[in-house]
Amino acid sequence: MVVIGDAYGQAMTAAFRGDPRGIASVERSDGRLMLDIGIDYLAPARRWVPEERAAIRLAKGRVLDVGCGAGRVALHLQERDHEVVAIDVSPGAVALSRERGVRDARELAASQVRTADGPFDTIVMYGNNLGLLRDARHARWLLRRFARATTHGALLLGGTLDPYRTEDPSHLAYQAENRRRGRMSGQIRMRIRFNDLASPWFDYLFVSKDELVSLVQGTGWRLADTIDDGSAQYVAVLERA
Amino acid sequence: MVVIGDAYGQAMTAAFRGDPRGIASVERSDGRLMLDIGIDYLAPARRWVPEERAAIRLAKGRVLDVGCGAGRVALHLQERDHEVVAIDVSPGAVALSRERGVRDARELAASQVRTADGPFDTIVMYGNNLGLLRDARHARWLLRRFARATTHGALLLGGTLDPYRTEDPSHLAYQAENRRRGRMSGQIRMRIRFNDLASPWFDYLFVSKDELVSLVQGTGWRLADTIDDGSAQYVAVLERA
């Protein structure tokens, strides 16, 4: 029986305990299954993708780590004497982050971050977690909310990938169907699967740089820079205007 | 959209091409997803599980390799001058086996092996492929059929695992439900998933040594030996009576 639960946290925890099967699967709403192995949740910074390694050097001051997973970003920044608040909706992820040494890990969704949790000088959304913007409408709402919890000149480092940089017919068909339904091309309805566990379904948003420029308009943020190594994956650097 | 197709062959082919996501998932009929990483389909014999490495030394004469996958067993035996007929229902697996050097790879199900394909001195069912016995009834039918395609004193080397050697509540519940429905405990209804592809549903049988002893009665085979290293996984050595 498939049980709705913390698939993601359990997969990461299994990986941390040394289980080679500790890999979550992403189930897209059209049924496509994809292994969640793009990111090594336990990797130290030297094994991150180049754009994440490069962009993390921009982090300053007090940091909010959104979707902290097993705590790789928080641990890296703590070592560099940043005060870090690490949040994740997954209880397993939060427990694992704490076990691995993250000092302030909280079970909290991005959408639950309050002004009082701030002010933050940097928000990090790594491991494609800029996807937590969900859709165009939620993105604007969330970015405004984040703006209120940040200092002037704060940075948001958001990892994502350009959904148009694929030739996979299945991805292209999914994107076309999205557009037909008035959704953004890179809006993926998905859930995480691991053994008997399935997360609830949720939307996750991949955006091109052009889409991001227009998405952030009027939210208190501007796209200051993008950092990539030529692949579809990139880190967007948003600056609080 | 999920397409019924050669999920298994495509996963193996992707792995062979160097794609780290080239791993199939097994979907059990209760919805549980499991990564198919117990067997490295491309591994040379020195990296096989110990019981497979030990038992393959028993192979003699002309060999039928059932469920050859990417050809690891056939390649190993060819190198040792055995004549090998390698069969698999997966077109991708057969193509990959040929590409990797298997001289006689055929797209054929275990149940389609005819007396005229023989006679074989050894039948190898590695990578848990004793599971292709499917269920108690089909097992007896298939073993009799295999007996007719083999020489006197022929050996069948069948890899499986003892389904009772688990404490996983989800596996135990599945087994209990099997027994309630008159199926053998270790009878798994499953399909293979890879990206957009799903194989048809099929039954796969895991058996304890005791179950195997009674299963082979009257089929022309006897359980001559079992080889294991203490784990749930073992190789059954059946001898043609």
Interface residues (C-beta under 8 A of the other chain):
Chain A: M1 V2 P20 R21 I23 S25 D30 G31 R32 L33 M34 L35 I37 S170 A173 R193 F194 N195 D196 A198
Chain B: M1 V2 P20 R21 I23 S25 D30 G31 R32 L33 M34 L35 I37 S170 A173 R193 F194 N195 D196 A198
